[in-house]
């Protein structure tokens, strides 16, 4: 496995007091090369072979050190990625320095291959080296497969060096229109979808999951954000200097006011004796337990006995949210309320590698709705249709899902604590998260409390 070691040159620039960060590339015992990074740093920020910056106040000096660290990290990642794709016998004596110089000074090198570098060429490398959750990697792969279908449909593979804002506009249109390339036929038990003649060969010979439905604006933002993330990575890795996103705006996702269960509705759901089959009761218990710890459903099903910690303060669940563990790993600790402890005891020891019986998200959501209907929880809520963007009214039992348990945890906690940063520590959101802002609902009680402050 390749690795890059850092050292600091003994030569100090007289005018800045900085020294150059030097690189030593190792790949097995056979390859060992040195290279100049062309990045300079004050010696006090270089400790034990690493660039370490600890400062509460961001001064110009600290900012320069941070930028130097980012530059070195980029070079190191580039060397490792390039070296891992190279046979040991193919390393030239000056490979490391040449690779660094080509990254930093591409204008000095004429690389014929770079002129014909396509979007799909580096997708697998991106998925391999990008540090994000497994679920996000899966989403990236699905999105990039749709991009591949776009290229096949238009007959124009996307070139990294020549793509423009207009290319992205065409891609966005394809994301929006792909569902129209299918005809629907209603059967007795289900509707079947068949690709139109022009699209059949492409669909049949491409990687895909289910037939796409009409995609919402929020979905389009997610898809284009993934393409932008990949494009930025290609630029950072030196594969292209072209950035078509300078002339294209991705936009932002828009959500309505979150709806969730009140504490009374949550308790009613738990206490109701359900008449349906056993699976409905299991789904209800999973949902209510989630209402008390606030994690995402993927994290809940990943919990094991090792996540349960008992102390003099009580029983707590410790976990690292999977969505952010690669980028911002932080342990979330939530103490269990009596109801949550009761549910935990009910299932503890019944599963080998989890706390609860596993269910697919779709099945779990269906059973949660059945349980809520039996409990008579049918308060009407206003939701925003993601496709039409129009407000609609539905009984809450008809639009319930496992994620509503997370909103129930956050919404009810925020009513009592009113400090988003404290609530965020229990929900797993990072401080100042835009995603957390949409959970902050202002209800009638809070409005009354705030208006009373004026008196």
C-alpha positions in Angstrom: 0.0 0.0 0.0 1.4 3.4 -1.0 2.1 6.0 1.6 3.6 9.5 1.6 5.7 10.8 4.5 6.3 14.5 5.1 9.3 16.3 6.3 10.3 20.0 6.5 13.3 21.4 4.7 16.1 22.8 6.9 16.3 25.7 4.6 14.4 28.7 5.8 13.2 31.6 3.6 14.7 34.8 5.0 11.8 37.0 4.2 9.0 34.7 5.4 10.6 32.3 7.9 8.9 29.4 6.1 10.4 26.1 4.9 9.3 23.8 2.1 7.3 20.7 2.9 9.2 17.7 1.4 7.6 14.5 0.3 8.8 10.9 0.5 6.7 8.4 -1.5 6.8 4.7 -0.6 5.1 1.9 -2.5 6.1 -1.6 -1.2 9.8 -2.1 -0.6 10.7 -1.5 -4.3 9.6 2.1 -4.8 10.9 5.0 -2.7 11.1 8.5 -4.2 11.4 12.0 -2.9 9.8 15.2 -4.3 9.4 18.9 -3.6 5.9 20.0 -2.8 6.5 23.7 -3.7 4.4 24.4 -0.5 6.0 26.5 2.3 5.1 26.5 5.9 6.2 28.1 9.2 8.1 25.4 11.2 5.9 25.8 14.3 3.0 24.2 12.4 5.0 21.1 11.6 5.0 18.6 14.4 6.1 14.9 14.4 5.9 14.6 10.6 2.5 16.2 10.3 1.0 19.6 9.7 -0.9 20.5 12.9 -2.8 23.7 13.3 -4.6 24.5 16.5 -5.9 28.0 16.8 -9.2 29.4 18.1 -8.7 32.7 16.3 -8.2 32.6 12.5 -5.4 35.1 11.9 -3.9 35.6 8.4 -0.9 33.5 9.5 -3.3 30.6 10.6 -5.2 30.9 7.3 -2.0 30.6 5.3 -1.1 27.5 7.3 -4.5 26.0 6.7 -4.2 26.6 2.9 -0.7 25.1 2.9 -2.1 22.0 4.6 -4.9 21.7 2.1 -2.4 22.0 -0.7 -0.2 19.3 0.7 -3.2 17.0 1.4 -4.2 17.4 -2.2 -0.7 16.5 -3.5 -0.5 13.5 -1.2 -3.9 12.2 -2.3 -2.9 12.7 -5.9 0.3 10.8 -5.5 -1.3 7.8 -3.8 -4.2 7.7 -6.3 -1.7 7.8 -9.3 0.7 5.3 -7.7 -2.0 2.8 -6.9 -3.0 2.6 -10.6 0.6 2.0 -11.7 2.6 -1.3 -11.9 5.7 -1.3 -9.7 7.9 -2.0 -12.8 6.5 1.2 -14.5 7.8 3.7 -12.0 10.4 6.0 -13.6 13.2 7.4 -11.3 11.6 10.9 -11.2 8.0 9.7 -11.2 7.0 11.4 -7.9 8.4 14.8 -8.8 7.0 14.6 -12.3 3.6 13.7 -11.0 3.6 16.6 -8.5 4.7 19.1 -11.1 2.1 17.9 -13.6 -0.6 18.5 -10.9 0.6 21.9 -9.9 1.8 23.2 -13.3 -0.3 21.5 -16.0 0.3 24.4 -18.4 3.9 23.2 -18.7 2.9 19.8 -19.9 1.2 18.7 -23.0 -0.7 15.4 -22.3 -2.6 14.2 -25.4 -4.7 11.8 -23.2 -6.0 14.7 -21.1 -7.7 16.2 -24.2 -10.0 13.3 -24.5 -10.8 12.6 -20.8 -14.4 11.7 -20.3 -16.9 11.9 -17.4 -17.0 8.2 -16.8 -13.3 7.6 -16.9 -12.6 8.4 -13.2 -16.0 7.5 -11.6 -14.7 4.3 -10.1 -11.7 6.0 -8.6 -13.9 8.7 -7.2 -16.2 6.1 -5.6 -13.1 4.2 -4.2 -11.3 7.2 -2.6 -14.2 9.5 -1.7 -14.7 9.3 2.1 -18.5 9.3 2.6 -21.0 6.9 4.0 -21.9 3.6 2.3 -25.4 4.9 1.6 -24.1 8.1 -0.1 -21.7 6.0 -2.2 -24.6 3.9 -3.3 -26.5 7.1 -4.2 -23.5 8.4 -6.2 -23.3 5.2 -8.2 -27.0 5.3 -9.1 -26.7 8.9 -10.2 -23.6 8.3 -12.3 -25.4 5.4 -14.0 -28.2 7.8 -14.9 -25.5 10.1 -16.4 -24.3 7.2 -18.4 -27.8 6.7 -19.8 -27.9 10.4 -20.7 -24.7 10.0 -22.7 -26.1 6.9 -24.5 -29.4 8.6 -25.2 -27.8 11.8 -26.6 -24.9 10.0 -28.3 -22.6 12.6 -26.7 -20.2 11.4 -24.0 -19.5 14.2 -21.6 -15.9 15.4 -21.9 -14.3 16.9 -18.8 -12.3 19.5 -20.6 -15.1 20.8 -23.0 -18.3 20.4 -21.0 -20.2 23.7 -20.5 -23.1 25.1 -18.5 -25.3 24.1 -21.5 -24.2 20.5 -21.0 -25.4 20.6 -17.4 -28.7 22.1 -18.5 -29.2 19.2 -20.9 -28.3 16.8 -18.2 -30.8 18.3 -15.8 -33.5 18.1 -18.4 -32.8 14.4 -18.9 -33.0 13.9 -15.1 -36.5 15.5 -15.2 -37.7 13.8 -18.4 -36.4 10.2 -18.1 -39.7 9.0 -16.6 -41.5 10.0 -19.9 -39.5 7.4 -21.8 -41.7 4.6 -20.4 -45.3 3.6 -21.1 -47.5 2.4 -18.2 -49.9 -0.5 -18.3 -52.2 -1.1 -15.4 -52.7 -4.8 -14.4 -54.9 -6.5 -11.9 -52.3 -6.4 -9.2 -49.6 -4.0 -10.4 -48.7 -1.5 -13.1 -46.0 -2.5 -15.5 -43.7 0.0 -17.2 -42.1 -0.6 -20.6 -39.4 1.6 -22.2 -40.4 3.3 -25.5 -38.7 1.9 -28.6 -36.1 4.6 -28.8 -35.0 4.0 -25.2 -35.4 0.2 -24.9 -31.9 -0.8 -26.0 -30.4 1.8 -23.7 -32.5 0.7 -20.7 -32.0 -3.0 -21.2 -28.2 -2.7 -21.5 -27.6 -0.3 -18.6 -27.3 -0.7 -14.8 -30.5 0.4 -13.1 -32.9 -0.4 -10.3 -36.6 0.3 -10.7 -38.2 2.4 -13.4 -37.8 6.1 -12.6 -40.8 8.0 -11.5 -41.2 11.8 -12.0 -38.3 13.4 -10.1 -39.0 16.3 -7.7 -37.0 19.5 -7.7 -35.3 18.4 -4.5 -34.2 15.1 -6.2 -32.8 17.1 -9.1 -30.8 19.3 -6.7 -29.4 16.1 -5.1 -28.4 14.6 -8.5 -26.7 17.8 -9.8 -24.9 18.2 -6.4 -23.5 14.7 -6.8 -22.3 15.6 -10.3 -20.7 18.8 -9.0 -19.0 16.9 -6.1 -17.4 14.5 -8.7 -16.4 17.4 -11.0 -14.7 19.3 -8.1 -12.8 16.1 -7.2 -11.7 15.8 -10.9 -10.4 19.3 -10.7 -8.7 18.7 -7.3 -7.0 15.6 -8.7 -5.7 17.5 -11.7 -7.8 15.7 -14.3 -9.2 18.9 -15.7 -9.2 22.6 -15.2 -12.6 23.1 -16.7 -15.5 23.9 -14.4 -18.9 24.1 -16.2 -20.6 24.8 -12.8 -19.3 28.4 -12.9 -22.1 29.0 -15.5 -24.7 26.7 -13.9 -26.5 27.1 -10.6 -27.5 23.9 -8.8 -30.0 25.6 -6.4 -31.0 24.4 -3.0 -33.5 22.0 -1.6 -36.8 23.3 -0.3 -39.0 21.7 2.4 -42.3 22.5 4.1 -42.7 22.7 7.8 -41.9 19.4 9.4 -44.8 17.3 10.7 -44.4 14.9 13.6 -46.2 13.2 16.4 -46.9 15.0 19.7 -45.7 13.2 22.8 -49.4 12.3 23.5 -49.8 10.7 20.1 -46.5 8.9 20.5 -47.6 7.5 23.9 -51.0 6.5 22.5 -49.4 4.6 19.7 -47.2 2.6 22.1 -50.1 1.8 24.5 -52.6 0.8 21.9 -53.2 -3.0 21.7 -52.9 -3.7 18.1 -55.2 -6.2 16.5 -53.1 -6.8 13.4 -50.3 -9.4 13.0 -47.1 -9.5 15.0 -45.1 -7.6 12.4 -47.2 -4.5 12.9 -46.4 -4.5 16.6 -42.7 -4.9 15.9 -42.8 -2.0 13.4 -44.6 0.1 16.0 -42.0 -0.7 18.7 -39.1 0.1 16.4 -40.8 3.4 15.5 -41.5 4.4 19.1 -37.9 3.4 20.1 -36.6 5.6 17.3 -38.8 8.5 18.6 -36.8 8.3 21.9 -33.3 8.3 20.4 -33.7 10.3 17.2 -31.3 8.4 15.0 -31.8 7.6 11.3 -33.3 4.3 10.6 -30.1 3.0 9.0 -28.3 3.7 12.2 -31.0 2.1 14.3 -30.8 -1.2 12.4 -26.9 -1.0 12.7 -27.1 -0.9 16.6 -25.9 -3.9 18.5 -25.3 -4.8 22.2 -22.0 -2.9 21.9 -23.9 0.3 21.5 -25.7 -0.1 24.8 -23.8 1.4 27.7 -24.9 1.2 31.3 -23.7 3.6 33.9 -24.8 5.1 37.2 -26.7 7.7 35.2 -28.7 5.1 33.4 -28.8 3.2 30.1 -27.6 5.0 27.1 -27.1 4.4 23.3 -23.8 5.4 21.9 -23.3 5.6 18.1 -21.6 7.5 15.3 -24.1 8.7 12.6 -23.2 6.8 9.4 -24.1 9.8 7.2 -21.3 11.9 8.6 -18.8 9.4 10.2 -16.3 9.8 7.3 -16.4 13.6 7.1 -17.2 14.6 10.7 -17.1 11.6 13.0 -18.7 12.3 16.4 -20.1 10.0 19.0 -23.8 10.7 19.8 -25.0 9.6 23.3 -28.6 9.4 24.2 -29.9 8.2 27.5 -33.0 6.0 27.3 -36.3 7.0 28.8 -38.3 4.3 30.7 -40.5 3.5 27.6 -37.4 3.1 25.4 -35.9 0.8 28.1 -39.1 -1.3 28.1 -38.9 -1.7 24.4 -35.2 -2.6 24.5 -35.8 -5.3 27.1 -38.6 -6.7 24.9 -36.2 -7.4 22.0 -32.8 -7.6 23.8 -31.0 -10.9 23.0 -33.5 -12.0 20.2 -31.2 -10.9 17.4 -27.7 -11.9 16.7 -26.2 -8.8 15.2 -28.8 -6.1 15.9 -31.2 -4.9 18.6 -34.3 -5.3 16.5 -35.6 -7.5 13.7 -34.6 -6.1 10.3 -37.3 -4.8 7.9 -36.9 -3.0 4.6 -37.7 0.7 4.8 -40.7 0.3 2.5 -42.2 -2.5 4.5 -41.5 -0.7 7.8 -43.2 2.5 6.6 -46.3 0.5 5.4 -46.6 -1.2 8.8 -46.1 2.0 10.7 -49.1 3.5 8.9 -51.2 0.5 9.7 -50.3 0.8 13.4 -51.1 4.5 13.5 -54.5 4.0 11.8 -55.4 1.3 14.4 -54.4 3.7 17.2 -56.7 6.4 15.7 -53.9 8.8 15.1 -55.3 10.7 12.1 -54.7 14.4 12.7 -54.7 16.3 9.4 -51.3 17.8 8.5 -50.2 20.0 5.6 -47.5 18.6 3.4 -45.8 20.0 0.2 -46.1 17.7 -2.8 -42.4 17.3 -3.9 -43.4 17.3 -7.6 -46.2 19.9 -7.9 -44.8 22.0 -4.9 -48.4 22.6 -3.9 -49.6 22.3 -0.3 -51.8 19.3 0.4 -53.7 18.1 3.5 -53.5 14.4 4.6 -54.1 12.4 7.8 -50.8 12.0 9.5 -51.2 8.3 9.5 -51.2 8.3 5.7 -47.9 10.1 5.3 -46.0 8.6 8.3 -42.6 7.0 7.8 -39.7 5.9 9.9 -38.0 9.3 9.4 -41.0 10.9 11.1 -39.8 9.2 14.3 -36.5 11.2 14.0 -38.6 14.4 13.4 -40.7 13.5 16.5 -37.6 13.2 18.6 -36.2 16.5 17.4 -39.4 18.5 17.3 -40.6 17.6 20.8 -37.1 18.1 22.2 -36.7 21.5 20.6 -40.1 22.6 22.1 -38.7 22.1 25.5 -35.0 23.0 25.1 -35.2 25.6 22.3 -31.4 25.5 21.8 -30.7 24.0 18.3 -27.1 23.3 19.2 -28.0 21.2 22.2 -30.7 19.3 20.3 -28.2 18.9 17.5 -25.8 17.1 19.8 -28.5 14.5 20.5 -29.8 14.2 16.9 -26.3 13.9 15.3 -26.6 17.2 13.3 -23.5 19.3 13.2 -23.6 22.8 14.6 -25.3 25.3 12.3 -26.5 22.5 10.0 -28.9 23.7 7.3 -30.7 20.4 7.5 -31.4 20.9 11.2 -33.1 24.3 10.5 -36.1 22.7 8.9 -36.9 20.8 12.0 -37.3 23.9 14.1 -41.1 24.3 14.0 -42.7 27.2 15.9 -46.0 26.1 17.3 -48.8 28.0 19.0 -47.3 27.5 22.5 -44.0 28.9 21.4 -45.6 31.8 19.7 -47.5 32.6 22.9 -44.3 32.4 25.0 -42.5 34.7 22.7 -45.3 37.3 22.5 -45.5 37.3 26.3 -41.9 38.4 26.4 -43.0 41.7 24.9 -45.2 42.5 27.9 
